[in-house]
Amino acid sequence: MRNEYDFSDAKRNPYASKLKQPVTIRLDESTVHYFKRLAEELELPYQSLINLYLRDCAATGRMLAMNWTSVKSKVVKPKVVESKAMKRQPPKPKRASKRAA
């Protein structure tokens, strides 16, 4: 190993802006278990699988419509309803119009 190194020709990492940002997030135990089980089947790390899923949601603009209800002081679990974006189907191919010549 050298005593000194010359970094005068060094270049910045071009991928530095694409590095992942560490975050702390609280998830239900059943949610983590689901992704861990699925990741094991797919032979992926479960955190990478969660990242891929969330990235897909962000890319497609997928959103949930949630209806929160409460009964006086007792809070009832939310009912999750799929939004229109989640039910979105790929566009059907257009038919050629039959115009009389």
N, C-alpha and C positions, 0 to 999 in steps of 0.2 A: 504494500500500500504506500502511496506517495505521501510525502509530508505536505505538499501543496498541490492544488489543482488549478488549472487555468479555465475559467468560465467566461472569458471575454467573447468567445464565439457562440456561446450558449443561446438557445432560442426558447421562448416561452412555450409552454404546453398548449398546442392548438385545441386540445380537447378539454381544457380546464373549465370552460363555460358549460360543458355538458355533464359535469360531474353531478352526482346526486346529492341532494340536500338532506341531511339527517333530521328527522322530526320525531317527536314523541306523540303518540296517538293512543287513545284508550279504546280498545275494541272488546266486544263481548267475547267471553270464552268460547261460546259456540261458533262464532264467526272465525276466530283464529283456528279452532279445531277443523272447521270446514276447509279453509285454505291450506292448512298443513296436510290434511288428508288428500286433497286434490293435487297439491304440489308433489306429494310422494308418488302418486300415480303417474304424473307427468315428468317425474324426475327433475324437478326444478326446486330451487330454494323458495320457501313459501313467501318471503318478503318480496322476491322478484315477481312472483305470480300476482301478489296484491298490487304491486306497482304496474304490471302490465294491464291488469283489469282497470285500475283507476286511470291509466293513460288512455285506454280505449274509451272509457266513459267521457273523459275530457275532450278527446279528439272528435267524438261523434255528437257531443253536446247532450248526452243522455242525462236526464234529470228525473227525480222522483217527485211525485205529488203526494204530500203527506197530510192527512187530516188528523190533527191533534184534538182530542176531546178530554174534558175534565169534568168530573162530577164532584161539585163542592170542593172539599179538600183532598179528595181521592183522585189521583191522576191515573187515567186509563192508558194502557199502552197504545201507541199510535197505530192506525190502520194504514198500511202502505199501499198506495194505488199507483199503478204504472202511468206515467205521463204519456202524452201524445208522442213525444220524442222517442220513448222506449218502444212504442207500438208501431213506429214508423216502418213502413215496408219499402223495399227498393222500388223506384219508379217503373211502371210498366212500359214496354216499348210502344212507341206511337205507330199506329197503322198508317199506311200510305192512303191519302184521300183519293177517292174515286171520282174524279171530275170528268165530266163529259167534254170531249174535245170538239 
